[in-house]
Amino acid sequence: MYRLIRYLVATLPLLCGVSHAQEALKNVGEQMAHYYENPNPEAFVSWIKDASAAGAFEKSSAQLSMMIFMSEVIRSNPDKGAAWCKELSSLPSANKAYVAWSFHNANIRAQDECIQDLLGLSDEDKKKVLSAERHYPLARQPTTPSDLDMLWATFMATGNELAVNRIIDVLGMPSPEKGTPGSIEMLLLKGAAKWSLSSNIQQHRRVFEIANTRRSVESGALRKELDEAIETATTKRRD
């Protein structure tokens, strides 16, 4: 998720090619990153339209995190689903499938009407969306950096501390011996978890509080990892 926010703020303007794009994309990224602090469902549709206009759906590495974020907001506001879906029918065709999957993943009552009728998808896109796998990031331990991004997206949308604790859990996983199957993947996963945790501790008081509370009850290797992540964030904040 932190990769996505950094991308929205710094990289996407290159796709847009106009000077005002950087400020627009920065606003999109910041609204997403801090949504949990002051949820504003009334502005959700406008946020999606702004993100679409800025090209935020054009980066493949950002798409899943954005869709998870959208699905969590939709799931938290099931009564607004049909109205939101109808308003979003004006999006460019290329971006409608991302919105449709978010409704599919949210699994609310309005999803069928949204996907089948309101969004105006092609028959091919409808089939793809309806057959796509759903993702529930909180339901399992992360095993890839993409799983971490989905957890951060869930946290940004809801403020659910379980998402942060799932990421902290990664730091406590035993590392396979060097050269054994899965050792490289685990090294990359733990590195991504620690980096993203430290980065978000630096930017979010709530993440710091969750990590600090967890640190107070942990010991051994996990306590050391949390000490280092918090110290790194604190040092960067001072600088």
C-alpha positions, -999 to +999 in steps of 0.1 A: +000+000+000+028+024+008+042+016-026+009+027-040+007+060-021+043+068-031+034+060-067+003+082-067+022+111-052+053+109-072+051+087-103+017+091-120+023+127-130+046+113-157+017+095-172-004+127-174+021+150-189+006+182-175+018+204-147-014+204-126-015+166-126+010+163-098-011+182-074-043+163-084-025+130-079-011+141-046-046+149-034-059+115-045-031+097-027-034+117+005-072+113+006-068+075+002-040+073+028-059+092+055-094+082+047-097+061+079-090+092+101-120+110+088-143+088+067-163+107+042-185+084+022-202+114+005-169+122-013-162+086-023-176+088-058-157+121-065-125+105-053-129+075-077-136+099-106-106+120-097-084+089-095-097+078-128-091+111-145-056+113-131-047+079-145-045+061-111-059+028-126-033+027-154-005+012-132-008-025-129+010-027-096-014-001-081-047-016-093-053-043-067-046-021-037-070+005-051-097-020-057-093-034-022-095+001-008-127+007-028-142-026-018-136-019+019-153+015+017-182-001-003-186-029+023-187-003+051-215+015+033-238-011+018-268+011+017-251+035-007-239+009-031-266+011-058-265+049-060-227+050-061-227+024-089-251+044-110-230+076-105-199+057-116-215+045-149-200+077-164-164+065-159-143+056-190-150+020-201-115+009-193-119+017-156-154+004-150-142-032-146-120-021-116-150-006-099-172-036-108-146-060-092-146-038-061-184-042-058-180-080-064-153-082-037-174-062-013-201-088-017-230-065-008-266-068-019-263-042-047-234-060-064-255-080-089-275-050-101-243-030-103-223-054-123-252-067-145-270-034-152-259-001-137-223+001-148-230-007-185-202-033-188-197-054-219-208-091-216-171-101-216-162-078-187-193-090-168-181-126-171-146-117-160-157-098-130-182-124-118-157-152-121-129-133-105-115-145-071-125-124-041-098-113-017-103-108+021-069-096+033-077-099+070-087-136+067-052-150+064-016-143+070+002-125+042+026-145+021+036-120-006+044-082-008+011-078-026-007-092+004+010-065+025-003-039+001-038-052+004-035-051+042-024-014+041-053-007+017-077-023+042-062-003+070-064+030+051-101+024+043-112+012+078-085+019+104-088-018+115-057-025+136-059-062+127-045-052+093-014-036+109-010-066+133-011-090+104+019-071+090+037-071+123+031-109+125+053-113+094+083-099+114+079-127+139+078-155+114+108-178+115+132-174+086+142-206+067+179-213+065+198-197+037+195-217+005+165-237+016+132-235-004+113-203+003+142-186+020+145-158-006+107-152-007+106-150+031+135-126+032+118-103+007+084-105+025+100-097+059+120-068+044+089-054+027+069-057+059+095-039+080+100-012+054+063-005+050+057-006+087+085+019+095+073+042+067+037+042+079+048+046+116+066+077+104+034+091+087+006+078+108+002+083+145-023+054+146+002+030+131+028+041+157+003+035+185-005+000+172+031-009+168+041+005+201+013-014+219+024-046+202+060-039+212+050-036+249+038-072+250+064-089+227+099-102+234+128-118+216+132-114+178+099-097+172+105-071+199+138-063+184+123-059+149+096-035+163+123-016+182+142-011+150+112-002+129+100+024+154+135+038+159+140+041+121+107+060+118+114+083+147+148+092+133+134+100+099+107+121+114+133+141+133+153+146+102 
